[in-house]
């Protein structure tokens, strides 16, 4: 994934996992459906520090506390030089992201 590809396509889904990056206006959005238990045991924190500071993010924990939806956004102008890191971020969070079902 290159920054140009994301800017041109406006959306990028990580193959096989429920990880979606979207550009809308001046914002970059990340949405991940994740296994809450695996995430808590992973030692990894969201939002990913590699992109820079995000002040607008949250988790929506399911009623059974097994899965969660993570949503985050960044000011695109502040992170545009780091978009090349999206693939490495995906690899890091794929371990606890839910599988995409057809």
MOPAC internal coordinates of N, CA, C and O (Angstrom, degrees):
PM7 1SCF
backbone

  N    0.0000 0     0.00 0     0.00 0    0    0    0
  C    1.4626 1     0.00 0     0.00 0    1    0    0
  C    1.5151 1   108.02 1     0.00 0    2    1    0
  O    1.2310 1   121.28 1   -57.16 1    3    2    1
  N    1.2837 1   115.16 1   122.84 1    3    2    1
  C    1.4608 1   119.55 1   175.17 1    5    3    2
  C    1.5206 1   108.90 1  -105.90 1    6    5    3
  O    1.2310 1   120.34 1   -24.12 1    7    6    5
  N    1.3303 1   116.95 1   155.88 1    7    6    5
  C    1.4607 1   119.07 1   177.20 1    9    7    6
  C    1.5228 1   112.52 1   -55.44 1   10    9    7
  O    1.2310 1   120.49 1   142.42 1   11   10    9
  N    1.3268 1   116.66 1   -37.58 1   11   10    9
  C    1.4654 1   120.19 1  -179.56 1   13   11   10
  C    1.5264 1   110.90 1   -64.98 1   14   13   11
  O    1.2310 1   120.22 1   138.79 1   15   14   13
  N    1.3453 1   117.18 1   -41.21 1   15   14   13
  C    1.4690 1   120.59 1   178.69 1   17   15   14
  C    1.5242 1   111.24 1   -61.11 1   18   17   15
  O    1.2310 1   120.44 1   136.23 1   19   18   17
  N    1.3224 1   116.77 1   -43.77 1   19   18   17
  C    1.4622 1   119.80 1   179.69 1   21   19   18
  C    1.5188 1   110.46 1   -65.69 1   22   21   19
  O    1.2310 1   120.13 1   138.02 1   23   22   21
  N    1.3161 1   117.36 1   -41.98 1   23   22   21
  C    1.4626 1   120.41 1   179.83 1   25   23   22
  C    1.5238 1   111.45 1   -64.70 1   26   25   23
  O    1.2310 1   120.11 1   143.38 1   27   26   25
  N    1.3230 1   117.39 1   -36.62 1   27   26   25
  C    1.4637 1   120.84 1  -179.64 1   29   27   26
  C    1.5233 1   112.12 1   -75.32 1   30   29   27
  O    1.2310 1   120.11 1   138.75 1   31   30   29
  N    1.3218 1   117.40 1   -41.25 1   31   30   29
  C    1.4619 1   121.67 1  -175.36 1   33   31   30
  C    1.5269 1   113.01 1   -84.89 1   34   33   31
  O    1.2310 1   119.99 1   155.76 1   35   34   33
  N    1.3109 1   117.63 1   -24.24 1   35   34   33
  C    1.4702 1   124.74 1  -179.64 1   37   35   34
  C    1.5232 1   113.88 1    71.03 1   38   37   35
  O    1.2310 1   119.74 1   168.47 1   39   38   37
  N    1.3503 1   118.11 1   -11.53 1   39   38   37
  C    1.4624 1   120.36 1   178.05 1   41   39   38
  C    1.5182 1   109.05 1  -149.98 1   42   41   39
  O    1.2310 1   120.92 1   -37.25 1   43   42   41
  N    1.3248 1   115.84 1   142.75 1   43   42   41
  C    1.4530 1   121.92 1   178.86 1   45   43   42
  C    1.5204 1   108.29 1  -139.62 1   46   45   43
  O    1.2310 1   120.59 1   -56.66 1   47   46   45
  N    1.3317 1   116.47 1   123.34 1   47   46   45
  C    1.4646 1   121.66 1   177.38 1   49   47   46
  C    1.5164 1   108.14 1  -110.34 1   50   49   47
  O    1.2310 1   121.17 1   -47.36 1   51   50   49
  N    1.3160 1   115.38 1   132.64 1   51   50   49
  C    1.4553 1   121.11 1   177.41 1   53   51   50
  C    1.5217 1   108.10 1   -75.70 1   54   53   51
  O    1.2310 1   120.28 1   -55.28 1   55   54   53
  N    1.3043 1   117.07 1   124.72 1   55   54   53
  C    1.4585 1   123.14 1  -173.29 1   57   55   54
  C    1.5310 1   112.80 1   -57.32 1   58   57   55
  O    1.2310 1   121.28 1   -55.50 1   59   58   57
  N    1.3320 1   115.16 1   124.50 1   59   58   57
  C    1.4508 1   121.68 1   174.47 1   61   59   58
  C    1.5152 1   115.69 1    84.00 1   62   61   59
  O    1.2310 1   120.05 1   173.04 1   63   62   61
  N    1.3210 1   117.51 1    -6.96 1   63   62   61
  C    1.4633 1   121.22 1  -178.19 1   65   63   62
  C    1.5192 1   110.21 1  -126.81 1   66   65   63
  O    1.2310 1   120.66 1   -22.22 1   67   66   65
  N    1.3156 1   116.34 1   157.78 1   67   66   65
  C    1.4688 1   121.28 1   178.93 1   69   67   66
  C    1.5278 1   109.59 1   -88.36 1   70   69   67
  O    1.2310 1   121.75 1  -111.70 1   71   70   69
  N    1.3337 1   114.26 1    68.30 1   71   70   69
  C    1.4616 1   123.32 1   177.78 1   73   71   70
  C    1.5183 1   106.67 1  -126.91 1   74   73   71
  O    1.2310 1   120.04 1   -59.87 1   75   74   73
  N    1.3247 1   117.53 1   120.13 1   75   74   73
  C    1.4619 1   121.45 1  -178.18 1   77   75   74
  C    1.5208 1   110.22 1  -131.20 1   78   77   75
  O    1.2310 1   121.10 1   -50.68 1   79   78   77
  N    1.3394 1   115.49 1   129.32 1   79   78   77
  C    1.4616 1   123.72 1   173.57 1   81   79   78
  C    1.5202 1   107.16 1  -108.97 1   82   81   79
  O    1.2310 1   120.23 1   -43.40 1   83   82   81
  N    1.3224 1   117.17 1   136.60 1   83   82   81
  C    1.4594 1   121.53 1  -178.92 1   85   83   82
  C    1.5214 1   109.43 1  -139.50 1   86   85   83
  O    1.2310 1   121.14 1   -38.34 1   87   86   85
  N    1.3273 1   115.42 1   141.66 1   87   86   85
  C    1.4604 1   121.09 1   171.62 1   89   87   86
  C    1.5148 1   107.59 1  -108.78 1   90   89   87
  O    1.2310 1   121.12 1   -51.10 1   91   90   89
  N    1.3268 1   115.47 1   128.90 1   91   90   89
  C    1.4560 1   121.50 1   177.53 1   93   91   90
  C    1.5227 1   107.75 1  -142.12 1   94   93   91
  O    1.2310 1   120.80 1   -60.90 1   95   94   93
  N    1.3194 1   116.07 1   119.10 1   95   94   93
  C    1.4612 1   119.70 1  -177.62 1   97   95   94
  C    1.5117 1   110.32 1    60.66 1   98   97   95
  O    1.2310 1   120.35 1    56.46 1   99   98   97
  N    1.3092 1   116.93 1  -123.54 1   99   98   97
  C    1.4637 1   122.09 1   178.92 1  101   99   98
  C    1.5182 1   112.45 1  -104.58 1  102  101   99
  O    1.2310 1   120.30 1  -154.71 1  103  102  101
  N    1.3343 1   117.03 1    25.29 1  103  102  101
  C    1.4640 1   120.66 1  -177.28 1  105  103  102
  C    1.5232 1   111.59 1  -124.74 1  106  105  103
  O    1.2310 1   121.58 1   -33.89 1  107  106  105
  N    1.3228 1   114.57 1   146.11 1  107  106  105
  C    1.4578 1   123.07 1   171.77 1  109  107  106
  C    1.5198 1   106.35 1  -109.90 1  110  109  107
  O    1.2310 1   120.43 1   -52.74 1  111  110  109
  N    1.3267 1   116.78 1   127.26 1  111  110  109
  C    1.4647 1   122.25 1  -178.15 1  113  111  110
  C    1.5254 1   110.29 1  -114.07 1  114  113  111
  O    1.2310 1   120.85 1   -37.11 1  115  114  113
  N    1.3199 1   115.99 1   142.89 1  115  114  113
  C    1.4573 1   123.28 1   172.14 1  117  115  114
  C    1.5189 1   107.29 1  -125.23 1  118  117  115
  O    1.2310 1   121.09 1   -49.58 1  119  118  117
  N    1.3323 1   115.52 1   130.42 1  119  118  117
  C    1.4627 1   121.40 1   176.16 1  121  119  118
  C    1.5205 1   107.76 1  -129.57 1  122  121  119
  O    1.2310 1   120.61 1   -54.37 1  123  122  121
  N    1.3353 1   116.45 1   125.63 1  123  122  121
  C    1.4620 1   121.96 1  -178.45 1  125  123  122
  C    1.5213 1   109.09 1  -132.78 1  126  125  123
  O    1.2310 1   120.45 1   -53.25 1  127  126  125
  N    1.3343 1   116.75 1   126.75 1  127  126  125
  C    1.4601 1   121.17 1   169.33 1  129  127  126
  C    1.5200 1   105.74 1   -93.68 1  130  129  127
  O    1.2310 1   120.81 1   -56.34 1  131  130  129
  N    1.3203 1   116.06 1   123.66 1  131  130  129
  C    1.4600 1   118.56 1  -171.16 1  133  131  130
  C    1.5191 1   113.54 1  -132.80 1  134  133  131
  O    1.2310 1   122.32 1   -20.95 1  135  134  133
  N    1.3267 1   113.15 1   159.05 1  135  134  133
  C    1.4586 1   122.17 1   173.35 1  137  135  134
  C    1.5278 1   105.64 1   -80.78 1  138  137  135
  O    1.2310 1   120.40 1   -69.12 1  139  138  137
  N    1.3221 1   116.84 1   110.88 1  139  138  137
  C    1.4585 1   122.13 1  -173.02 1  141  139  138
  C    1.5298 1   112.24 1   -61.80 1  142  141  139
  O    1.2310 1   119.89 1   140.39 1  143  142  141
  N    1.3226 1   117.82 1   -39.61 1  143  142  141
  C    1.4641 1   121.28 1  -179.28 1  145  143  142
  C    1.5238 1   110.18 1   -66.40 1  146  145  143
  O    1.2310 1   120.03 1   132.78 1  147  146  145
  N    1.3374 1   117.55 1   -47.22 1  147  146  145
  C    1.4677 1   120.65 1   178.40 1  149  147  146
  C    1.5254 1   110.90 1   -61.35 1  150  149  147
  O    1.2310 1   120.55 1   138.58 1  151  150  149
  N    1.3275 1   116.55 1   -41.42 1  151  150  149
  C    1.4679 1   119.96 1   179.27 1  153  151  150
  C    1.5291 1   110.85 1   -61.10 1  154  153  151
  O    1.2310 1   120.40 1   132.71 1  155  154  153
  N    1.3165 1   116.84 1   -47.29 1  155  154  153
  C    1.4666 1   120.26 1  -178.99 1  157  155  154
  C    1.5203 1   112.82 1   -63.42 1  158  157  155
  O    1.2310 1   120.04 1   151.09 1  159  158  157
  N    1.3270 1   117.54 1   -28.91 1  159  158  157
  C    1.4621 1   121.51 1   179.93 1  161  159  158
  C    1.5247 1   113.29 1   -92.14 1  162  161  159
  O    1.2310 1   119.97 1   176.65 1  163  162  161
  N    1.3347 1   117.67 1    -3.35 1  163  162  161
  C    1.4686 1   120.82 1  -173.93 1  165  163  162
  C    1.5262 1   114.13 1   -80.19 1  166  165  163
  O    1.2310 1   119.83 1   155.56 1  167  166  165
  N    1.3149 1   117.92 1   -24.44 1  167  166  165
  C    1.4639 1   119.96 1  -175.53 1  169  167  166
  C    1.5181 1   113.18 1    79.22 1  170  169  167
  O    1.2310 1   120.37 1  -178.81 1  171  170  169
  N    1.3190 1   116.91 1     1.19 1  171  170  169
  C    1.4660 1   122.73 1   178.91 1  173  171  170
  C    1.5218 1   107.98 1   -96.71 1  174  173  171
  O    1.2310 1   120.68 1   -37.08 1  175  174  173
  N    1.3215 1   116.30 1   142.92 1  175  174  173
  C    1.4580 1   119.50 1   178.66 1  177  175  174
  C    1.5218 1   110.81 1  -114.43 1  178  177  175
  O    1.2310 1   121.38 1   -34.51 1  179  178  177
  N    1.2964 1   114.97 1   145.49 1  179  178  177
  C    1.4597 1   122.33 1   173.52 1  181  179  178
  C    1.5163 1   107.29 1  -113.54 1  182  181  179
  O    1.2310 1   118.84 1   -34.52 1  183  182  181
  N    1.3025 1   119.82 1   145.48 1  183  182  181
  C    1.4576 1   128.77 1     0.85 1  185  183  182
  C    1.5290 1   111.71 1   -71.89 1  186  185  183
  O    1.2310 1   120.60 1   -25.48 1  187  186  185
  N    1.3346 1   116.46 1   154.52 1  187  186  185
  C    1.4636 1   120.39 1  -178.25 1  189  187  186
  C    1.5326 1   111.46 1   -65.71 1  190  189  187
  O    1.2310 1   120.91 1   -51.65 1  191  190  189
  N    1.3320 1   115.86 1   128.35 1  191  190  189
  C    1.4663 1   121.62 1  -178.64 1  193  191  190
  C    1.5248 1   113.29 1   -65.48 1  194  193  191
  O    1.2310 1   120.08 1   154.83 1  195  194  193
  N    1.3235 1   117.46 1   -25.17 1  195  194  193
  C    1.4635 1   121.25 1  -175.03 1  197  195  194
  C    1.5256 1   113.13 1   -57.85 1  198  197  195
  O    1.2310 1   120.29 1   147.90 1  199  198  197
  N    1.3209 1   117.05 1   -32.10 1  199  198  197
  C    1.4643 1   120.09 1  -177.35 1  201  199  198
  C    1.5177 1   113.14 1   -83.17 1  202  201  199
  O    1.2310 1   120.28 1   163.54 1  203  202  201
  N    1.2997 1   117.07 1   -16.46 1  203  202  201
  C    1.4562 1   119.99 1  -175.80 1  205  203  202
  C    1.5168 1   110.02 1   110.19 1  206  205  203
  O    1.2310 1   121.32 1     0.79 1  207  206  205
  N    1.2933 1   115.08 1  -179.21 1  207  206  205
  C    1.4620 1   121.72 1  -173.31 1  209  207  206
  C    1.5273 1   112.30 1   -74.33 1  210  209  207
  O    1.2310 1   121.29 1   -47.47 1  211  210  209
  N    1.3142 1   115.14 1   132.53 1  211  210  209
  C    1.4584 1   122.20 1   172.44 1  213  211  210
  C    1.5227 1   107.48 1  -117.66 1  214  213  211
  O    1.2310 1   120.74 1   -50.29 1  215  214  213
  N    1.3113 1   116.20 1   129.71 1  215  214  213
  C    1.4630 1   119.54 1  -179.93 1  217  215  214
  C    1.5253 1   111.82 1  -101.31 1  218  217  215
  O    1.2310 1   120.48 1   179.11 1  219  218  217
  N    1.3280 1   116.68 1    -0.89 1  219  218  217
  C    1.4576 1   120.31 1  -176.79 1  221  219  218
  C    1.5239 1   109.54 1  -128.45 1  222  221  219
  O    1.2310 1   120.18 1   -87.62 1  223  222  221
  N    1.3268 1   117.25 1    92.38 1  223  222  221
  C    1.4577 1   121.74 1   179.09 1  225  223  222
  C    1.5262 1   109.31 1  -151.39 1  226  225  223
  O    1.2310 1   121.18 1   -24.60 1  227  226  225
  N    1.3341 1   115.35 1   155.40 1  227  226  225
  C    1.4588 1   119.81 1   178.04 1  229  227  226
  C    1.5259 1   111.37 1  -161.72 1  230  229  227
  O    1.2310 1   121.44 1   -19.85 1  231  230  229
  N    1.3182 1   114.85 1   160.15 1  231  230  229
  C    1.4562 1   123.74 1   172.44 1  233  231  230
  C    1.5184 1   107.89 1  -109.59 1  234  233  231
  O    1.2310 1   120.66 1   -40.59 1  235  234  233
  N    1.3392 1   116.34 1   139.41 1  235  234  233
  C    1.4624 1   121.83 1   171.21 1  237  235  234
  C    1.5223 1   106.52 1  -114.66 1  238  237  235
  O    1.2310 1   120.81 1   -77.65 1  239  238  237
  N    1.3029 1   116.06 1   102.35 1  239  238  237
  C    1.4536 1   121.95 1  -177.79 1  241  239  238
  C    1.5220 1   109.93 1   -78.89 1  242  241  239
  O    1.2310 1   120.58 1   -45.07 1  243  242  241
  N    1.3339 1   116.50 1   134.93 1  243  242  241
  C    1.4649 1   120.42 1   178.57 1  245  243  242
  C    1.5255 1   109.88 1   -69.10 1  246  245  243
  O    1.2310 1   120.93 1   -16.93 1  247  246  245
  N    1.3113 1   115.83 1   163.07 1  247  246  245
  C    1.4683 1   120.76 1  -179.12 1  249  247  246
  C    1.5221 1   112.30 1   -60.22 1  250  249  247
  O    1.2310 1   120.28 1   147.07 1  251  250  249
  N    1.3319 1   117.07 1   -32.93 1  251  250  249
  C    1.4654 1   120.29 1  -179.15 1  253  251  250
  C    1.5326 1   112.62 1   -85.76 1  254  253  251
  O    1.2310 1   120.07 1   178.15 1  255  254  253
  N    1.3167 1   117.47 1    -1.85 1  255  254  253
  C    1.4748 1   124.02 1   179.46 1  257  255  254
  C    1.5261 1   113.03 1    59.42 1  258  257  255
  O    1.2310 1   120.29 1  -154.97 1  259  258  257
  N    1.3221 1   117.04 1    25.03 1  259  258  257
  C    1.4604 1   121.04 1   178.82 1  261  259  258
  C    1.5234 1   110.78 1   -99.83 1  262  261  259
  O    1.2310 1   120.47 1   143.05 1  263  262  261
  N    1.3141 1   116.71 1   -36.95 1  263  262  261
  C    1.4617 1   120.67 1   179.94 1  265  263  262
  C    1.5280 1   109.78 1  -122.58 1  266  265  263
  O    1.2310 1   121.81 1   -15.29 1  267  266  265
  N    1.3279 1   114.15 1   164.71 1  267  266  265
  C    1.4562 1   119.84 1   179.21 1  269  267  266
  C    1.5220 1   108.78 1  -150.59 1  270  269  267
  O    1.2310 1   121.12 1   -26.94 1  271  270  269
  N    1.3113 1   115.47 1   153.06 1  271  270  269
  C    1.4572 1   122.03 1   172.92 1  273  271  270
  C    1.5190 1   106.81 1  -108.00 1  274  273  271
  O    1.2310 1   120.74 1   -55.43 1  275  274  273
  N    1.3337 1   116.20 1   124.57 1  275  274  273
  C    1.4616 1   121.36 1   176.44 1  277  275  274
  C    1.5175 1   108.02 1  -106.95 1  278  277  275
  O    1.2310 1   120.45 1   -50.87 1  279  278  277
  N    1.3255 1   116.75 1   129.13 1  279  278  277
  C    1.4631 1   122.47 1   179.06 1  281  279  278
  C    1.5230 1   107.67 1  -129.35 1  282  281  279
  O    1.2310 1   121.30 1   -44.25 1  283  282  281
  N    1.3302 1   115.12 1   135.75 1  283  282  281
  C    1.4570 1   120.47 1  -176.89 1  285  283  282
  C    1.5227 1   109.12 1  -148.75 1  286  285  283
  O    1.2310 1   120.48 1   -29.79 1  287  286  285
  N    1.3265 1   116.69 1   150.21 1  287  286  285
  C    1.4578 1   118.12 1   171.96 1  289  287  286
  C    1.5214 1   110.64 1  -143.09 1  290  289  287
  O    1.2310 1   121.98 1   -27.11 1  291  290  289
  N    1.3336 1   113.82 1   152.89 1  291  290  289
  C    1.4509 1   123.28 1   179.62 1  293  291  290
  C    1.5178 1   109.22 1  -126.93 1  294  293  291
  O    1.2310 1   120.76 1   -24.69 1  295  294  293
  N    1.3136 1   116.15 1   155.31 1  295  294  293
  C    1.4591 1   122.01 1   170.04 1  297  295  294
  C    1.5244 1   106.37 1   -71.69 1  298  297  295
  O    1.2310 1   120.04 1   -63.53 1  299  298  297
  N    1.3119 1   117.54 1   116.47 1  299  298  297
  C    1.4590 1   122.70 1  -175.32 1  301  299  298
  C    1.5237 1   112.03 1   -57.46 1  302  301  299
  O    1.2310 1   120.09 1   145.02 1  303  302  301
  N    1.3048 1   117.43 1   -34.98 1  303  302  301
  C    1.4671 1   120.52 1  -178.96 1  305  303  302
  C    1.5239 1   111.56 1   -63.95 1  306  305  303
  O    1.2310 1   120.24 1   152.09 1  307  306  305
  N    1.3261 1   117.15 1   -27.91 1  307  306  305
  C    1.4661 1   120.46 1  -178.90 1  309  307  306
  C    1.5231 1   113.23 1   -85.64 1  310  309  307
  O    1.2310 1   119.85 1   157.66 1  311  310  309
  N    1.3224 1   117.89 1   -22.34 1  311  310  309
  C    1.4720 1   120.43 1  -174.55 1  313  311  310
  C    1.5223 1   113.63 1  -112.99 1  314  313  311
  O    1.2310 1   119.69 1   179.67 1  315  314  313
  N    1.3269 1   118.20 1    -0.33 1  315  314  313
  C    1.4688 1   120.40 1  -172.52 1  317  315  314
  C    1.5267 1   113.34 1   -57.14 1  318  317  315
  O    1.2310 1   119.68 1   148.79 1  319  318  317
  N    1.3245 1   118.21 1   -31.21 1  319  318  317
  C    1.4631 1   120.29 1   179.30 1  321  319  318
  C    1.5224 1   112.41 1   -76.10 1  322  321  319
  O    1.2310 1   119.80 1   166.95 1  323  322  321
  N    1.3251 1   117.99 1   -13.05 1  323  322  321
  C    1.4629 1   122.21 1  -178.57 1  325  323  322
  C    1.5243 1   113.60 1  -104.91 1  326  325  323
  O    1.2310 1   119.63 1  -175.24 1  327  326  325
  N    1.3267 1   118.32 1     4.76 1  327  326  325
  C    1.4700 1   120.35 1  -179.15 1  329  327  326
  C    1.5215 1   111.90 1   -60.65 1  330  329  327
  O    1.2310 1   120.16 1   154.87 1  331  330  329
  N    1.3120 1   117.29 1   -25.13 1  331  330  329
  C    1.4673 1   120.70 1   179.31 1  333  331  330
  C    1.5324 1   111.89 1   -64.85 1  334  333  331
  O    1.2310 1   120.30 1   166.40 1  335  334  333
  N    1.3320 1   117.04 1   -13.60 1  335  334  333
  C    1.4641 1   121.80 1  -179.37 1  337  335  334
  C    1.5281 1   113.27 1   -86.76 1  338  337  335
  O    1.2310 1   119.95 1   176.61 1  339  338  337
  N    1.3158 1   117.69 1    -3.39 1  339  338  337
  C    1.4668 1   120.81 1  -175.12 1  341  339  338
  C    1.5259 1   112.34 1   -58.88 1  342  341  339
  O    1.2310 1   119.65 1   138.53 1  343  342  341
  N    1.3228 1   118.28 1   -41.47 1  343  342  341
  C    1.4680 1   119.42 1  -179.88 1  345  343  342
  C    1.5252 1   111.82 1   -62.81 1  346  345  343
  O    1.2310 1   119.93 1   137.86 1  347  346  345
  N    1.3256 1   117.73 1   -42.14 1  347  346  345
  C    1.4696 1   119.42 1   179.46 1  349  347  346
  C    1.5304 1   110.77 1   -68.92 1  350  349  347
  O    1.2310 1   120.02 1   146.04 1  351  350  349
  N    1.3188 1   117.57 1   -33.96 1  351  350  349
  C    1.4668 1   121.07 1   175.44 1  353  351  350
  C    1.5268 1   109.77 1   -65.24 1  354  353  351
  O    1.2310 1   120.35 1   136.80 1  355  354  353
  N    1.3344 1   116.93 1   -43.20 1  355  354  353
  C    1.4706 1   120.82 1   177.69 1  357  355  354
  C    1.5207 1   111.44 1   -58.27 1  358  357  355
  O    1.2310 1   120.37 1   135.89 1  359  358  357
  N    1.3263 1   116.89 1   -44.11 1  359  358  357
  C    1.4676 1   120.63 1  -179.74 1  361  359  358
  C    1.5246 1   110.73 1   -60.89 1  362  361  359
  O    1.2310 1   120.80 1   142.68 1  363  362  361
  N    1.3144 1   116.08 1   -37.32 1  363  362  361
  C    1.4633 1   121.07 1  -178.50 1  365  363  362
  C    1.5308 1   111.59 1   -70.20 1  366  365  363
  O    1.2310 1   120.15 1   138.47 1  367  366  365
  N    1.3309 1   117.32 1   -41.53 1  367  366  365
  C    1.4672 1   119.21 1  -175.93 1  369  367  366
  C    1.5322 1   113.52 1   -90.93 1  370  369  367
  O    1.2310 1   120.05 1   170.62 1  371  370  369
  N    1.3274 1   117.50 1    -9.38 1  371  370  369
  C    1.4688 1   120.98 1  -179.42 1  373  371  370
  C    1.5262 1   112.11 1   -62.48 1  374  373  371
  O    1.2310 1   120.06 1   153.69 1  375  374  373
  N    1.3264 1   117.49 1   -26.31 1  375  374  373
  C    1.4724 1   120.61 1  -177.50 1  377  375  374
  C    1.5273 1   113.07 1   -63.33 1  378  377  375
  O    1.2310 1   119.84 1   154.38 1  379  378  377
  N    1.3335 1   117.91 1   -25.62 1  379  378  377
  C    1.4635 1   119.46 1   178.71 1  381  379  378
  C    1.5267 1   113.18 1  -117.88 1  382  381  379
  O    1.2310 1   119.91 1  -179.04 1  383  382  381
  N    1.3351 1   117.79 1     0.96 1  383  382  381
  C    1.4705 1   120.90 1   175.57 1  385  383  382
  C    1.5269 1   109.32 1   -75.20 1  386  385  383
  O    1.2310 1   120.74 1   -34.99 1  387  386  385
  N    1.3168 1   116.20 1   145.01 1  387  386  385
  C    1.4645 1   120.73 1   179.00 1  389  387  386
  C    1.5217 1   110.54 1   -71.19 1  390  389  387
  O    1.2310 1   121.05 1   -26.59 1  391  390  389
  N    1.3203 1   115.60 1   153.41 1  391  390  389
  C    1.4609 1   122.01 1   177.79 1  393  391  390
  C    1.5252 1   109.95 1   -71.68 1  394  393  391
  O    1.2310 1   120.94 1   -39.22 1  395  394  393
  N    1.3188 1   115.80 1   140.78 1  395  394  393
  C    1.4639 1   121.61 1   174.72 1  397  395  394
  C    1.5215 1   107.63 1   -76.69 1  398  397  395
  O    1.2310 1   120.17 1   -50.22 1  399  398  397
  N    1.3303 1   117.27 1   129.78 1  399  398  397
  C    1.4633 1   120.96 1   178.39 1  401  399  398
  C    1.5172 1   109.20 1  -106.92 1  402  401  399
  O    1.2310 1   121.44 1   -32.65 1  403  402  401
  N    1.3084 1   114.84 1   147.35 1  403  402  401
  C    1.4695 1   119.73 1  -177.76 1  405  403  402
  C    1.5040 1   110.09 1   -92.77 1  406  405  403
  O    1.2310 1   120.10 1   180.00 1  407  406  405

